Amino acid sequence: MRVAFLTFGCKVNQYESEAMAQALERAGWELATVEEADLIVINTCVVTAKAEAEARKALRRAKRTGAKVVVAGCWPQLDPQGPLQLGADGALGNEEKAEIVAVVERVLQGEQVLQVGDISEAEGFPFLPLDRPRFRTRALLKIQEGCDARCAYCVVPLVRGRPRSLPLEEVLRALQGLAREGIKEVVLTGVHLGRWGKDLRPPLDLVELLRRIETAETPPRIRLSSVEPQEISQELIALLASSEKLCPHLHVPLQSGSERVLKAMGRPYTPSQFRDLIHRIVGQLPGVAVGTDLIVGFPSEDEEAFSETYRLVEALPLAYLHVFPFSVRPGTEAAGLPGRVDERLKRQRVRALRELGQRKRREFYSRFLGERLSVLVEGKEEGGLLTGLSRNYLRCLIAGAEGMVGEEVEVEVKGLQGERALCEVLSYESRSPTPSKAGTKRV
């Protein structure tokens, strides 16, 4: 039997899809394309209305193939009957993803399965083990689940539950296993990563975890996914600056540059605090890549509020922007707020910020022309060039031998091609995939 996965949304979803796929492989399933599959699993996102609509379209297309279809994750968690009403053979929530094999067995017997629990009652970390990452150079590791921040626009607490953490020793054990598999970089990910450890007994924090990782057997490169501004302490910045493993890259969501709009969003910081934080990070971490998220068109965002956002972002030393139009989400405070922004105006503002983001990325990349970078080679393009990622998050194109895939090489940035850096290899030595207790401090 053959199974295909369609995954929408965040890195947490990507990790969970890989883990579900591995569980099905252990049960005898073979991974295939959608066209070849006997079963299609759609792992869904509902952070925006667009993401939910994409999941619905994917379900309709999947049903036309004649395969059995199971819809998993945030859409059934938010609307349990929705996928079944559109013809899904099974629907399972976020906590139930670990039961994918049992659900599929029932579906194959002709049962229409609904397996969605009350996420608000969930306790303990719903760990889905991932022993063999599909991509052999970089891997995701989910170490945190849930969020209780209750931002006015965000549906995530309703579909992911309260914050829960993978215990420290289990994190270290998972990293050790990934190192032994030859993985060179791991992205630590979570729904609210900065809350890692707060629910453990005794309570821990992200900085303590990262200090333990620094001296443990792990892959040589560790990268953090998104961390909230209020959770980036001076201790964390100093650790990133001194670390031999942690990549100089932070994604720090802003959402709006208007103090009034931030307050309406329920965000616990001001634009000036965000500005000071970014300057501290960049001042103490030479070469660091700092990215951010922005929501455009939140209710009551007038021209002045948008201009405040644009001016703030334009002035900050940011490497890239993720820009999203505000989307009404059921069950959130913002769904009932007055002052909706006209859709045409919203699109114009999104376009303006995305164009600014492209300029920011080009400016960031241009800073490294003629500079040396350490790049993890990930694959090869049809044109023969290798692709890779620097520690400070530059996407790179490299002329080199295919044997370099999976290795970290020293390169010099020679030019730019679109949103990637053209690089020349300076040094390369094939190394065996052994766990690392320390690396070399490089950008």
PyMOL commands that set and color helices and strands:
alter all, ss='L'
color gray80, all
select helices_A, chain A and resi 11-26+49-64+74-78+81-85+95-108+119-121+156-160+168-180+193-195+206-215+229-231+234-242+259-265+271-284+303-315+333-336+343-366+402-404
alter helices_A, ss='H'
color red, helices_A
select strands_A, chain A and resi 2-7+30-31+39-44+68-73+90-92+113-115+138-145+164-165+185-190+221-224+249-251+289-296+320-325+372-380+386-390+395-399+408-417+420-427
alter strands_A, ss='S'
color yellow, strands_A
deselect
rebuild
show_as cartoon
